[in-house]
Each structure stands twice: as structure tokens, then as C-alpha cells.
Amino acid sequence: MASHDVFVTQVPARLDRLPWSRFHWLVVTALGVTWILDGLEVTLVGSLSPAIAGPDGLNLTATQVGLTGSAYILGAVVGALTFGRLTDRFGRKKLFTATVFVYMVATIATGFSWDFWSFMVFRFITGAGIGGEYGAVNSAIQELIPARRRGFTDLVINGSFWLGAALGALSSIFLLNATFIDPAWGWRLAFIIGGAMALIIIWIRRFMPESPRWLMTHGREAEAEQIIAEIEAQVERQTGQKLPPHDTLLSLRLVRRPPTKWIEIAATLVRRYPRRTVLGIVLMATQAFCYNAIFFTYALILTRFYGIAPASIGWFMLPFALGNFMGPLLLGRLFDSWGRKPMISLTYGLAGVLMCLTGWLFSAGLLSAPAQTAAWTVIFFFASAGASAAYLTIGETFPLEIRAVTISMFYAFGTLVGGVGGPVLFGALIDTGERSQILWGYLLGGGLMILAALVEMKLGIAAERRPLEEVAPPLSQAPEDVP
């Protein structure tokens, strides 16, 4: 190895020592707002599904509603795999701009759908944009936030999806009120306005820097040093604190190397970190099944089994969404203090047990619509924190050079296994009109969450408060320095 191929950097240590400042709030805002719009989008589809499926909409069956949900998820899978790979190759900033543009155009187009097939195609493309965001946004968050606050920040940002969901629930109440808007146009305006709001994201992200960690592992150490110096100067101005010299901080010795090939990615997952690979697949697949199966069809449960009018669905979605956001917000700090392993096991396990119990109560006809909503609110208070931690786990436990594509691959695989089939299965079970049939779907979802809790107890990683490069050394780290 030639000496000029090796360079020394303190970029990770300099990022991790920074005090919290307006710069970090910019990261949270610019990247977290995507999940708010994603939550707005998905909740509107759930809340508006009776209107979309009705005579003033596209005349869809419950199975077709489930298929459009699956199309969205399948698009997210394709987008994640495509854009995730490009994110590791060309940088975080370029890709989290491109993906939100795809989302914006496709969402607006959804508002102009004319039949089942056009609606499903536009939902597929919208999903592709959101799927691409998962790798780009989560990797950027983890690489820019100090290690001591990485868990809480990542969970809250991912949990902000549910702020958008709450906004979507409230919006649906207005959009489905015939007093204000023609029912034939209410659901269309929801998509058009939601897509246009993505322009705000594109504008805010102009002020985001490229990840210095990504630059350093791509042999662009001069650019990385320039950006980290600019961030430090910005933080000093914002906090009024003078940072001490960084000469004594931990250094990394990295090697300039060619772009990572697929064969090296596969070897890293299968041969270097097989236990982490199994853990990631289980966490992602189980939470994807539960969320997508229940969330995409919950409005149908309310209308068909409890007789709730479509215009009132939003009132039931609102507490459900708020419970999902409060979980990461209130429990998030425990993932940094008590630890990843006990908290992920606890949240997955509690959600699974409560899901099975609630499914039985529903099957027995012992729940009213408010009671059903209260039960799901409690269940997903825990499930939301666990699901957000699943994305955190994937990003933390694999090397930086393949972080985005790894997040994307696990999201894609888990979602393909657990997410695509879930809405279709539940849609078909709802079409039977039998509570006893739907119970099997709830028991399956709860059982999968319990299984994930057990796997986390066995294979979980204690990544709390540790630098990313300590949890998973970069592939470009000099061989003699790799533990």
C-alpha cells in the first residue's frame, strides 16, 4: 500500500464533540420534514380510501384498495434499492434532493388519477421517491448528529412521520366534508396540495452540507475538512462557545479506495456481519407487516365493522397518529441511556402481546370504535418507537461506505416480505366480512413482533453513545487499524 494512499482524519470525532446548536435543528428540520409529508400522504390514503373507493371516487373494491397500498410499498422497495445505491456512490445531498422531487411530481399526478390502474401507477412512483429517501435521509442524520444524541434524534425524526399522519387525519375531516368541498374533488386536492408542499423541502435542503463522513471515505478529505471547519465555525457563532483545538481528538487512518462493488457489499453482509444481517431482516420485516397491514386498511375496519362515516375517519386516525409520535418522543432518550437492546426488545414485545389481545377482543365483538382506536393507540405507542429503532439499528451497525444501500436493502427486503403482502392479505380478510378471519391476521402480526423481540434479545448490538466508526469500522479504514 503506497503511503500517499493513506490519510489521517479527525472528522468523526469533530462531529461527535459538537454541542447541540441551530445547525443540528437545521438537520432535523430539513430531513425530518420528509417523514411529515410521507405521513401526510399515507394517512390521507388511509383516511380517504372510502372516498377514493366510492362512487365519487374511482369505484374500488377493498382488495383493490389493498393492491394500491401494496403498489406504494413495492415502489418504495424499487426506489430504495435504486436510490440507496446511488446515495453511497454520489453522495447524500444529491440524492435526498432528487428523491423528494420524484415524490413531489408523482404525488401531484396522483390527484389527477382517472381509474384504478392510473392511481396504482402513480402510487408506485410516489413510493419510489419515498423509498429513496430512507437511505439518503437516515444515513445523513446518523452521520451529522453527535453520537450521544444519535438514538433519540433519529427516533424522533422517523417518528415525525406521525405528525404528518395527524395532519392528514385532520385534513381528511375537512376534505371529506361536502359542505366545504365537492366529494369528487376532496381527495384529489389532498394529493395535489400535499405534493406541492414538497417544494418547501427542496428549498430548505439547499442549506444542508454534504456529509463530511461520506466525503472522507471517498478520498475527498480536503472537502470534508473544509465542511467540518465551516460547521464548527457556524456552531461557535450560534452557541457563543469556543471549541477547543481538535489536535488531541481520536484520529482515523483511511485508505483511498475505488467505489464499493456489489460483491463486496454482499461479502460484508453475509460473511463479516451475518448476525447483524439476520437481526436487520427480522426487525424490518416484522414491523413492516404490522404497520402496512393495519394502517392501510384501518379505515375499512372502521367503516365496515363499526359503521363510521368516511367523513369522520380522521377523528379516529388522529389519536392513533399522535400515539405513534409520542412513543419515540417519550421513549427515545431511553434508547441512548438504557440502551438499544433492552428497549427494542421491550417495545417490540409489548406491541406484539397487546396486538394479539386486541385482535381477540375485536373478534369477540367486545370493542367499540373508540375502544378499538384507544387499543391501537397504546399498541403503536410502543411499536412506533421500536420500528424507528429498526432503521437506527441498520444504519449504525454497518460500515459507512455501504450505509445508505444497506438501509435501503433491508428496508426493501423487509418491506417486500412484510409490507407488500400485508395490505393485500388484510384487504382480502376484510372482504370476507368475518371478524374471526381478520383475527388470524392480527395474531400473525402480533406473533411476528414477539419473534422480533426475541431475536433482538439474542442478536442486538449495544451501539448507544458510541461513534459510528467504533460500532462498524469503515471499509476504507487502514487494515492494521481495523479491530
Order of alpha helices (4+ residues) and beta strands (2+ residues): beta-alpha-alpha-alpha-alpha-alpha-alpha-alpha-alpha-alpha-alpha-alpha-beta-alpha-alpha-alpha-alpha-alpha-alpha-alpha-alpha-alpha-alpha
